[in-house]
Amino acid sequence: MCDKTHDPALAGGASRWLDDYIALSRHWSPRAYEGFHEAVGLWVLSTAAAGRVMVHFGGERFTSLYILLCARTSLHTKSTTAEIGAQTLKAAGLDWLLLGDSMTPQKFIRDLAAHLPDDYDSLPPALQERVRARLALSGQRGWFYEEFGQQIAAMMRLNGIMADFRGLLRRLDDHHEVYAYGTISRGDDTVERPYLALLANLTPAELRFYARPGGALWQDGFYARFAFVAPPRHDGGKRGKFPPGERTIPPSLVEPLVAWHQRLGMPDIRIVAATDGEGKPTGSRRVERDEFAPAICTFGPGVVDAYYAYYDGLLDIVEQSRSTDLDGNYARLAEKALRIATLLASLEGCDLIELRHWARSQQIAERWRADLHHLMAALGESEPTRSEQQEDQVWQRLCLLAAGGQTPTAREIGQGIRGMTTQDVERVLGPLARSGEVAVESAGRTQRYRPVEV
């Protein structure tokens, strides 16, 4: 669709930073699916923007992106590719924008609200400065979720502790001025200008049960918020080798992020004594934050027309489709492209979204549209093969035990998988160990296993 509208050469000059990032990611993650490099780079930009860039277009439009890297375990090095993105943010001094690992909805919202840590006064100056930065942009964060399939499964359990995430992630993507989350024990936690850049990993096997035709997550707009980045079903992956030496992030990627962050600025905060309704000190403290106006981008010639041409073309496809499952995903592709174009323009230091930015973003959206159908083809197959089922079960069980601090034996892994013997587990672990996805630690005749990368 994009190539019929724009000269591909126009998009080629839209973002030197993204081109350089993709090249770096290819170098250090040589076995990754091609689309993962670009997607993680965009997540880095979406995180660094932190709700500080917007465009007026039928309302305030911000630049958050939800991206799912979806591929079979071990074939496309999802985690290695994502780690390069996290390392880039750290090299730019922006890793304080990242939320922690898995958490409950209550903890998630509390981290987005401006709460001063109890141990703030005892922290060294460097950590206090990091806390102050988090407080200044407390509601605008990035999040990398390693095992998102487990999150979806937990989220879909009726009355489970994770169930609130289903509505929460939808609401955050809508960018309301305030989000209030109330609990009996804590009262209301209020998040000002909530903004989340989410990157997550999962496998088609994990998604299959919760992405059936007519499923609730297709129909309620949850999946529509995500860009699914997935290789073709029978793509066996690349066989490149890791380069020698220490992985570092070059100044050509770090310096533009630092300059952009400084240009966008941060609101000033003050830590003051809290008072009750009568003005008496309560003994606690609260955070006061100044009003902060995001940078505003505008449209250059031809961009609005190009947006509507693409959006209307997508809606034409929706109208002709008998299935309604992907309606929301198609309807939101133009919005995702708009957010990307805004990021690319702002990163360059200009407030004008030019046609070249739009052309690049539309090409990306079209790749995501193709990847969505790659995923649907994988999900639409009758059933995964027995070997695929076993590989996913072993990997998920291994990651679960490793997250609990264990380095399990094949027998211990098999104990949590119905119908699999120790020999079955060893048969799955052998190729994973040879490919470097699983590390083997020998102690006498006992072998223990730990995951290296996804």
C-alpha positions as CSV (number, residue, x, y, z in Angstrom):
1,M,0.0,0.0,0.0
2,C,2.8,2.4,0.9
3,D,4.8,1.9,-2.3
4,K,1.8,2.9,-4.4
5,T,1.7,6.2,-2.6
6,H,5.2,7.3,-2.1
7,D,8.6,7.0,-3.7
8,P,10.6,4.6,-1.4
9,A,13.6,6.9,-1.8
10,L,11.6,9.6,0.1
11,A,11.3,7.3,3.2
12,G,15.0,6.4,3.0
13,G,16.1,9.8,4.2
14,A,13.7,10.1,7.0
15,S,15.7,8.9,10.0
16,R,19.5,8.5,10.1
17,W,19.3,7.5,13.8
18,L,16.9,4.6,13.1
19,D,19.0,3.4,10.2
20,D,22.1,3.4,12.4
21,Y,20.2,1.7,15.2
22,I,19.0,-1.1,12.9
23,A,22.6,-1.6,11.6
24,L,23.9,-1.9,15.2
25,S,21.2,-4.3,16.2
26,R,21.8,-6.5,13.2
27,H,25.5,-6.6,14.1
28,W,25.0,-7.7,17.7
29,S,21.9,-9.8,17.2
30,P,22.6,-11.5,13.9
31,R,20.0,-14.2,14.3
32,A,17.0,-12.0,14.9
33,Y,14.1,-11.6,12.6
34,E,14.6,-8.4,10.5
35,G,11.6,-6.7,11.8
36,F,12.7,-7.0,15.5
37,H,15.6,-4.5,15.0
38,E,13.4,-1.7,13.7
39,A,10.6,-2.4,16.2
40,V,13.0,-2.2,19.2
41,G,14.6,0.9,17.9
42,L,11.2,2.6,17.8
43,W,10.4,1.4,21.3
44,V,13.6,3.2,22.4
45,L,12.4,6.4,20.8
46,S,8.9,6.0,22.2
47,T,10.4,5.5,25.7
48,A,12.8,8.4,25.4
49,A,10.0,10.7,24.3
50,A,8.2,10.0,27.6
51,G,5.0,11.9,26.7
52,R,6.9,15.1,25.9
53,V,6.0,15.2,22.2
54,M,2.6,15.5,20.7
55,V,0.6,16.7,17.7
56,H,-2.8,18.3,17.6
57,F,-5.0,16.2,15.3
58,G,-8.6,15.9,16.3
59,G,-7.2,16.1,19.9
60,E,-3.9,15.6,21.5
61,R,-1.9,12.7,19.9
62,F,1.1,11.4,21.8
63,T,3.8,8.9,20.7
64,S,3.4,5.8,22.9
65,L,3.8,2.4,21.2
66,Y,2.9,-1.1,22.3
67,I,5.0,-3.6,20.5
68,L,4.9,-7.4,20.7
69,L,7.8,-9.5,19.4
70,C,6.1,-12.8,18.6
71,A,8.2,-15.8,17.4
72,R,8.9,-19.3,18.3
73,T,11.3,-19.9,21.2
74,S,15.1,-19.9,20.3
75,L,14.8,-19.2,16.6
76,H,14.8,-15.4,16.4
77,T,16.6,-14.2,19.6
78,K,13.9,-11.9,20.8
79,S,15.5,-11.1,24.2
80,T,18.9,-10.4,22.8
81,T,17.4,-7.9,20.4
82,A,15.4,-6.2,23.1
83,E,18.4,-6.0,25.5
84,I,20.2,-3.9,22.9
85,G,17.4,-1.4,23.1
86,A,17.5,-1.3,26.9
87,Q,21.3,-0.9,26.8
88,T,20.9,2.0,24.4
89,L,18.6,3.8,26.9
90,K,21.1,3.1,29.7
91,A,24.0,4.4,27.6
92,A,22.1,7.6,27.1
93,G,21.4,7.9,30.8
94,L,17.7,7.3,30.3
95,D,17.2,3.8,31.8
96,W,15.5,5.4,34.9
97,L,12.5,5.8,32.6
98,L,12.0,2.0,32.6
99,L,9.7,0.2,34.9
100,G,10.7,-2.9,36.8
101,D,9.9,-6.5,35.7
102,S,6.5,-8.2,36.3
103,M,4.3,-6.5,38.8
104,T,0.7,-6.4,39.9
105,P,-1.6,-3.7,38.5
106,Q,-1.6,-2.0,41.9
107,K,2.2,-1.9,42.0
108,F,2.3,-0.8,38.4
109,I,0.1,2.2,39.0
110,R,1.8,3.1,42.2
111,D,5.1,3.3,40.3
112,L,3.5,5.6,37.8
113,A,2.2,7.9,40.5
114,A,4.5,10.4,42.1
115,H,5.3,8.7,45.4
116,L,8.5,9.5,47.3
117,P,10.4,6.4,48.4
118,D,10.5,5.9,52.2
119,D,14.3,5.6,52.1
120,Y,14.9,8.7,50.0
121,D,16.9,10.5,52.7
122,S,19.3,7.6,53.2
123,L,20.1,7.3,49.5
124,P,23.4,8.5,48.1
125,P,23.2,11.8,46.0
126,A,23.4,9.9,42.6
127,L,20.4,7.7,43.5
128,Q,18.5,10.7,44.9
129,E,18.9,12.4,41.6
130,R,17.7,9.3,39.8
131,V,14.6,9.2,42.0
132,R,13.9,12.9,41.3
133,A,14.1,12.3,37.6
134,R,11.6,9.4,38.0
135,L,9.3,11.7,40.0
136,A,9.5,14.4,37.4
137,L,8.2,12.0,34.7
138,S,6.6,9.4,37.0
139,G,3.6,8.8,34.8
140,Q,5.6,8.6,31.5
141,R,7.5,5.3,31.4
142,G,8.9,2.5,29.2
143,W,8.4,-1.2,30.0
144,F,10.1,-4.3,28.7
145,Y,8.1,-7.4,29.6
146,E,10.1,-10.6,28.9
147,E,7.3,-13.3,29.2
148,F,4.2,-11.5,28.1
149,G,2.4,-14.8,27.3
150,Q,2.3,-15.5,31.0
151,Q,0.9,-12.0,31.6
152,I,-1.9,-12.5,29.1
153,A,-2.8,-15.9,30.7
154,A,-2.8,-14.3,34.2
155,M,-4.8,-11.3,33.0
156,M,-7.5,-13.5,31.6
157,R,-8.2,-15.3,34.8
158,L,-11.5,-14.1,36.1
159,N,-11.0,-12.2,39.4
160,G,-7.3,-12.9,39.2
161,I,-4.9,-10.3,40.6
162,M,-3.7,-9.4,37.1
163,A,-7.2,-9.1,35.6
164,D,-7.1,-5.2,35.8
165,F,-4.3,-5.0,33.3
166,R,-6.8,-5.8,30.5
167,G,-8.6,-2.5,30.9
168,L,-5.6,-0.6,32.3
169,L,-3.4,-1.0,29.2
170,R,-6.2,0.1,27.0
171,R,-6.8,3.2,29.1
172,L,-3.2,4.2,29.2
173,D,-2.9,4.1,25.4
174,D,-5.8,6.6,25.2
175,H,-3.7,9.3,26.9
176,H,-6.2,10.8,29.2
177,E,-5.0,13.8,31.3
178,V,-5.4,11.9,34.5
179,Y,-5.8,8.3,35.4
180,A,-7.1,7.4,38.9
181,Y,-6.8,3.9,40.3
182,G,-8.5,3.2,43.6
183,T,-7.9,0.3,46.1
184,I,-9.5,-0.3,49.5
185,S,-6.1,-0.4,51.3
186,R,-4.4,2.5,49.6
187,G,-7.1,4.8,48.4
188,D,-6.6,6.5,45.0
189,D,-3.3,6.6,43.1
190,T,-3.4,9.4,40.5
191,V,-1.3,9.3,37.4
192,E,-1.0,12.6,35.6
193,R,-0.7,12.5,31.8
194,P,-0.2,8.7,31.7
195,Y,2.0,7.4,28.9
196,L,3.5,3.9,28.4
197,A,5.9,2.6,25.8
198,L,5.6,-1.2,26.0
199,L,7.9,-3.8,24.5
200,A,7.1,-7.5,25.1
201,N,8.0,-11.0,24.0
202,L,5.8,-14.0,23.5
203,T,5.4,-17.1,21.3
204,P,2.6,-18.0,19.0
205,A,2.0,-21.1,21.2
206,E,1.4,-18.8,24.2
207,L,-0.9,-16.6,22.2
208,R,-2.9,-19.3,20.4
209,F,-5.5,-20.0,23.2
210,Y,-6.2,-16.3,23.8
211,A,-6.3,-15.2,20.1
212,R,-8.9,-17.6,18.7
213,P,-11.3,-16.2,16.0
214,G,-13.9,-14.1,17.7
215,G,-11.9,-13.9,20.9
216,A,-12.6,-11.2,23.4
217,L,-9.2,-9.5,23.1
218,W,-9.7,-9.0,19.4
219,Q,-13.1,-7.5,19.9
220,D,-12.5,-5.2,22.9
221,G,-9.6,-3.3,21.4
222,F,-6.9,-4.8,23.5
223,Y,-4.9,-6.4,20.7
224,A,-5.7,-3.4,18.4
225,R,-3.4,-1.3,20.6
226,F,-0.4,-3.5,19.8
227,A,1.9,-3.8,16.8
228,F,2.6,-7.5,16.3
229,V,6.0,-8.1,14.9
230,A,6.3,-11.7,13.7
231,P,8.3,-13.6,11.1
232,P,6.6,-15.7,8.4
233,R,5.4,-19.0,9.8
234,H,8.1,-21.2,8.2
235,D,11.0,-18.8,8.6
236,G,13.6,-20.9,10.1
237,G,15.7,-18.0,11.4
238,K,19.2,-16.8,10.5
239,R,22.4,-18.5,11.4
240,G,24.7,-15.5,11.9
241,K,27.4,-15.6,14.6
242,F,27.9,-13.1,17.4
243,P,30.8,-10.6,16.7
244,P,33.8,-10.7,19.0
245,G,34.4,-8.2,21.7
246,E,32.3,-6.2,24.1
247,R,28.9,-4.9,22.9
248,T,28.9,-1.1,23.2
249,I,26.6,1.6,22.0
250,P,28.3,4.2,19.8
251,P,28.1,8.0,20.2
252,S,26.2,8.3,17.0
253,L,23.2,6.7,18.7
254,V,23.7,8.0,22.2
255,E,24.3,11.7,21.6
256,P,21.1,12.3,19.6
257,L,19.1,10.7,22.4
258,V,20.8,12.8,25.0
259,A,20.4,16.0,23.0
260,W,16.7,15.2,22.3
261,H,16.1,14.5,26.0
262,Q,17.7,17.8,27.0
263,R,15.8,19.7,24.4
264,L,12.4,18.3,25.5
265,G,13.2,19.2,29.1
266,M,11.7,18.0,32.4
267,P,9.3,19.6,34.8
268,D,10.7,21.0,38.1
269,I,9.7,19.2,41.3
270,R,9.7,20.0,45.0
271,I,9.5,17.7,48.0
272,V,7.4,19.3,50.6
273,A,5.8,18.4,54.0
274,A,2.4,16.9,53.6
275,T,-0.5,18.5,55.6
276,D,-4.0,17.3,56.5
277,G,-7.3,19.1,55.8
278,E,-6.6,21.6,58.5
279,G,-3.1,22.5,57.3
280,K,-1.4,20.5,60.1
281,P,1.8,18.5,59.2
282,T,1.1,14.8,58.9
283,G,4.8,13.8,59.3
284,S,5.0,12.6,55.7
285,R,6.1,14.4,52.5
286,R,4.6,14.7,49.1
287,V,5.9,15.7,45.6
288,E,4.9,18.9,43.9
289,R,5.5,19.1,40.2
290,D,5.3,22.2,37.9
291,E,3.0,22.2,34.9
292,F,4.8,21.0,31.9
293,A,3.9,21.7,28.2
294,P,5.0,19.0,25.7
295,A,6.7,19.9,22.5
296,I,4.1,20.3,19.7
297,C,4.8,19.1,16.1
298,T,2.8,20.3,13.1
299,F,2.2,18.9,9.7
300,G,4.2,19.8,6.6
301,P,2.7,19.9,3.1
302,G,1.0,16.7,1.9
303,V,1.2,14.9,5.2
304,V,-2.5,15.2,6.2
305,D,-3.6,14.1,2.8
306,A,-1.2,11.1,2.9
307,Y,-2.6,10.2,6.3
308,Y,-6.2,10.1,5.2
309,A,-5.3,8.3,1.9
310,Y,-3.7,5.5,4.0
311,Y,-6.4,5.5,6.7
312,D,-9.2,5.3,4.2
313,G,-7.4,2.6,2.3
314,L,-7.2,0.5,5.4
315,L,-10.9,1.1,6.1
316,D,-11.7,0.0,2.6
317,I,-10.0,-3.4,3.3
318,V,-11.9,-3.7,6.6
319,E,-15.2,-3.2,4.8
320,Q,-14.4,-5.9,2.4
321,S,-13.4,-8.5,5.0
322,R,-15.9,-11.0,6.4
323,S,-14.0,-11.4,9.6
324,T,-14.1,-8.6,12.2
325,D,-11.2,-9.8,14.4
326,L,-8.6,-7.5,12.8
327,D,-10.9,-4.5,12.3
328,G,-9.4,-2.6,15.3
329,N,-5.8,-3.5,14.3
330,Y,-6.4,-2.1,10.8
331,A,-8.2,1.0,12.0
332,R,-5.3,1.9,14.3
333,L,-2.4,1.3,11.9
334,A,-2.6,4.9,10.6
335,E,-2.5,6.1,14.2
336,K,0.6,4.1,14.9
337,A,2.2,5.5,11.7
338,L,1.3,9.0,12.9
339,R,3.0,8.4,16.3
340,I,6.1,7.1,14.5
341,A,6.3,10.0,12.2
342,T,6.1,12.4,15.1
343,L,8.9,10.6,16.9
344,L,11.2,10.7,13.8
345,A,10.5,14.4,13.2
346,S,11.0,15.4,16.9
347,L,14.2,13.4,17.2
348,E,15.7,15.4,14.3
349,G,15.1,18.7,16.3
350,C,12.4,20.0,14.0
351,D,8.7,20.5,14.9
352,L,7.5,19.8,11.4
353,I,6.4,16.3,10.3
354,E,7.5,16.2,6.7
355,L,6.3,13.9,4.0
356,R,9.5,11.9,4.2
357,H,8.7,11.1,7.9
358,W,5.3,10.0,7.0
359,A,6.5,7.9,4.1
360,R,8.9,6.1,6.4
361,S,6.3,5.6,9.1
362,Q,3.7,4.3,6.6
363,Q,6.2,1.7,5.3
364,I,6.8,0.6,8.9
365,A,3.1,0.3,9.5
366,E,2.7,-1.8,6.4
367,R,5.4,-4.1,7.6
368,W,3.5,-4.5,10.8
369,R,0.4,-5.2,8.8
370,A,2.2,-8.0,7.0
371,D,3.6,-9.3,10.2
372,L,0.1,-9.4,11.7
373,H,-1.0,-11.7,8.9
374,H,2.2,-13.8,9.5
375,L,1.0,-14.3,13.0
376,M,-2.5,-15.0,12.0
377,A,-1.3,-17.7,9.7
378,A,0.7,-19.3,12.5
379,L,-2.3,-19.1,14.8
380,G,-4.7,-20.4,12.2
381,E,-2.9,-23.7,11.8
382,S,-4.9,-26.6,13.2
383,E,-2.5,-27.3,16.1
384,P,1.2,-26.9,16.8
385,T,3.3,-30.0,16.3
386,R,4.0,-32.2,19.3
387,S,7.7,-31.1,19.2
388,E,6.7,-27.4,19.1
389,Q,4.4,-27.9,22.1
390,Q,7.1,-29.7,24.0
391,E,9.7,-27.1,23.2
392,D,7.5,-24.2,24.4
393,Q,6.5,-26.1,27.5
394,V,10.1,-26.9,28.4
395,W,11.2,-23.3,27.8
396,Q,8.4,-21.7,29.8
397,R,9.0,-24.1,32.7
398,L,12.8,-23.4,32.6
399,C,12.2,-19.6,32.6
400,L,9.7,-19.9,35.4
401,L,12.1,-21.9,37.6
402,A,15.0,-19.5,36.7
403,A,12.9,-16.5,37.6
404,G,12.7,-18.1,41.1
405,G,16.4,-18.4,41.3
406,Q,16.7,-22.0,40.4
407,T,19.0,-23.8,38.0
408,P,16.9,-27.0,37.5
409,T,17.8,-30.4,36.3
410,A,15.9,-32.0,33.4
411,R,14.0,-34.1,35.9
412,E,12.9,-31.0,37.9
413,I,11.8,-29.3,34.7
414,G,9.8,-32.4,33.7
415,Q,8.0,-32.6,37.0
416,G,6.0,-29.5,36.1
417,I,5.0,-30.7,32.6
418,R,2.3,-33.3,32.3
419,G,3.1,-36.2,30.1
420,M,6.8,-35.4,29.6
421,T,9.5,-37.7,30.9
422,T,13.0,-36.6,31.9
423,Q,14.2,-38.1,28.6
424,D,11.7,-36.0,26.7
425,V,13.0,-32.9,28.4
426,E,16.6,-33.8,27.7
427,R,15.7,-34.3,24.0
428,V,14.3,-30.8,23.8
429,L,17.2,-29.2,25.8
430,G,19.9,-30.7,23.6
431,P,19.4,-28.6,20.5
432,L,18.7,-25.5,22.7
433,A,22.1,-26.0,24.5
434,R,23.9,-26.6,21.2
435,S,22.5,-23.3,19.8
436,G,23.5,-21.4,22.8
437,E,20.0,-20.6,24.0
438,V,20.4,-22.7,27.1
439,A,23.5,-23.0,29.3
440,V,24.4,-26.3,30.9
441,E,26.2,-26.4,34.3
442,S,27.7,-29.8,35.2
443,A,28.3,-30.8,38.8
444,G,29.6,-34.4,38.7
445,R,27.1,-36.5,36.9
446,T,24.3,-33.9,37.4
447,Q,23.5,-31.4,34.7
448,R,21.6,-28.2,35.5
449,Y,20.1,-25.8,33.0
450,R,19.5,-22.1,32.7
451,P,18.1,-19.9,29.9
452,V,20.5,-17.6,28.1
453,E,18.3,-15.8,25.6
454,V,14.9,-16.1,24.0
